[in-house]
């Protein structure tokens, strides 16, 4: 039994008229997300990053050479507001991991690019992050991981 089973048992005792099976599934997803987030954040901290800063650096890295995106493209990729993105870019620029460059396609705008240090940092962080992700899922057999991935994809598609 896990913590959620105990909560469900209490609800079933107190409110046997309710079907709390969805509560169990969603409760486990929420608790699992919190556990995983803590473990993932540890890796980013080792590289002097947060999940938010890694998100921006990873988006730039995934874009391919020359590792540059407009602030609008970064907002779309990371799904944050304009103010949040500006704050993240400001912090990363202060840390020397990104730079603002003139946008050759729009003289009024800028392009955000990885600095040499930013590229080195994200390369090291993503390598450790991927290894950590595999470690976090090693309790599941490959077929179980694939089944879970398929079910989560189906659930996510209903929202997106």
C-alpha positions as CSV (number, residue, x, y, z in Angstrom):
1,X,0.0,0.0,0.0
2,X,1.1,3.5,-0.7
3,X,0.1,6.8,0.8
4,X,-2.7,7.3,-1.7
5,X,-4.2,3.9,-0.8
6,X,-4.5,5.0,2.8
7,X,-6.4,8.2,1.7
8,X,-8.7,6.2,-0.6
9,X,-9.4,3.8,2.2
10,X,-10.4,6.6,4.4
11,X,-12.7,8.1,1.8
12,X,-14.3,4.7,1.1
13,X,-14.9,4.3,4.8
14,X,-16.4,7.8,5.2
15,X,-18.1,8.1,1.8
16,X,-18.8,4.6,0.3
17,X,-21.2,6.3,-2.1
18,X,-18.3,7.9,-4.0
19,X,-16.2,6.3,-6.7
20,X,-12.7,7.7,-5.7
21,X,-10.8,5.7,-8.2
22,X,-10.0,8.8,-10.2
23,X,-8.7,10.5,-7.1
24,X,-6.3,7.6,-6.7
25,X,-4.9,7.9,-10.2
26,X,-4.6,11.7,-10.1
27,X,-3.2,11.7,-6.5
28,X,-0.5,9.3,-7.5
29,X,0.4,11.4,-10.6
30,X,0.6,14.5,-8.4
31,X,2.7,12.8,-5.7
32,X,4.9,11.2,-8.4
33,X,5.4,14.6,-10.1
34,X,6.6,16.1,-6.8
35,X,9.1,13.3,-6.2
36,X,10.4,13.4,-9.7
37,X,10.7,17.2,-9.7
38,X,12.9,17.1,-6.6
39,X,15.2,14.5,-8.1
40,X,15.4,16.3,-11.4
41,X,16.1,19.7,-9.7
42,X,19.0,18.2,-7.9
43,X,20.8,17.5,-11.2
44,X,20.2,21.1,-12.4
45,X,21.4,22.5,-9.1
46,X,24.7,20.6,-9.6
47,X,25.1,22.6,-12.8
48,X,24.2,25.9,-11.3
49,X,20.8,25.9,-13.0
50,X,17.1,25.6,-12.1
51,X,14.5,23.8,-14.1
52,X,13.4,27.2,-15.4
53,X,16.8,28.2,-16.6
54,X,17.5,24.7,-18.0
55,X,14.2,25.0,-20.0
56,X,15.4,28.1,-21.8
57,X,19.0,26.8,-22.4
58,X,17.6,23.4,-23.6
59,X,15.2,25.2,-26.0
60,X,18.1,27.1,-27.5
61,X,20.3,24.0,-27.7
62,X,17.5,21.9,-29.4
63,X,17.1,24.6,-32.0
64,X,20.5,23.6,-33.5
65,X,23.3,25.9,-34.7
66,X,23.6,28.8,-34.2
67,X,21.5,28.1,-31.0
68,X,19.5,31.2,-31.3
69,X,15.7,31.9,-31.0
70,X,13.5,35.0,-30.8
71,X,12.0,35.7,-27.4
72,X,8.6,34.9,-29.0
73,X,9.8,31.5,-30.1
74,X,11.3,30.8,-26.7
75,X,7.9,31.7,-25.1
76,X,6.1,29.3,-27.4
77,X,8.6,26.5,-26.8
78,X,8.6,26.9,-23.0
79,X,4.9,27.9,-22.6
80,X,5.5,30.9,-20.3
81,X,4.4,34.5,-20.4
82,X,6.3,37.4,-21.8
83,X,7.2,38.8,-18.4
84,X,8.4,35.4,-17.2
85,X,10.5,34.9,-20.3
86,X,12.1,38.4,-19.9
87,X,13.0,37.6,-16.3
88,X,14.5,34.3,-17.3
89,X,16.5,35.8,-20.1
90,X,17.7,38.6,-17.8
91,X,19.0,36.1,-15.2
92,X,20.7,33.9,-17.8
93,X,22.3,37.0,-19.4
94,X,23.6,38.1,-16.1
95,X,25.1,34.6,-15.6
96,X,26.8,34.8,-19.0
97,X,24.9,31.9,-20.4
98,X,22.9,33.8,-23.1
99,X,23.2,37.0,-25.0
100,X,20.9,39.4,-26.7
101,X,21.8,39.9,-30.4
102,X,20.3,42.2,-33.0
103,X,17.6,40.4,-35.0
104,X,18.7,40.6,-38.7
105,X,15.1,40.1,-39.8
106,X,13.6,42.8,-37.5
107,X,15.7,45.8,-36.6
108,X,13.4,46.5,-33.6
109,X,13.8,43.0,-32.1
110,X,16.5,40.8,-30.6
111,X,17.5,37.2,-30.9
112,X,18.6,35.2,-27.8
113,X,21.6,33.1,-28.3
114,X,23.7,30.7,-26.2
115,X,27.1,31.9,-25.2
116,X,30.0,29.5,-25.3
117,X,29.6,29.0,-21.6
118,X,25.9,28.5,-22.0
119,X,26.5,25.8,-24.6
120,X,29.0,24.1,-22.3
121,X,26.7,24.3,-19.4
122,X,23.6,22.9,-21.1
123,X,25.6,20.1,-22.8
124,X,26.8,18.9,-19.4
125,X,23.4,19.4,-17.8
126,X,21.4,17.6,-20.4
127,X,23.8,14.6,-20.4
128,X,23.4,14.2,-16.6
129,X,19.6,15.0,-16.9
130,X,19.1,12.2,-19.4
131,X,21.1,9.7,-17.3
132,X,19.1,10.7,-14.2
133,X,15.8,10.2,-16.1
134,X,16.8,6.7,-17.0
135,X,17.8,6.1,-13.3
136,X,14.4,7.4,-12.1
137,X,12.6,4.9,-14.3
138,X,14.8,1.9,-13.8
139,X,12.2,0.3,-11.5
140,X,10.0,-0.2,-14.6
141,X,10.6,-2.8,-17.2
142,X,10.8,-1.6,-20.8
143,X,7.4,-2.9,-21.7
144,X,5.9,-1.2,-18.7
145,X,7.6,2.1,-19.5
146,X,6.2,1.8,-23.1
147,X,2.7,1.0,-21.8
148,X,2.8,3.9,-19.3
149,X,4.1,6.3,-22.0
150,X,1.3,5.3,-24.3
151,X,-1.4,5.8,-21.7
152,X,0.0,9.2,-20.6
153,X,0.2,10.3,-24.2
154,X,-3.5,9.4,-24.7
155,X,-4.4,11.3,-21.5
156,X,-2.3,14.4,-22.4
157,X,-3.7,14.4,-26.0
158,X,-7.2,14.9,-24.5
159,X,-6.0,18.2,-23.0
160,X,-3.8,19.4,-25.8
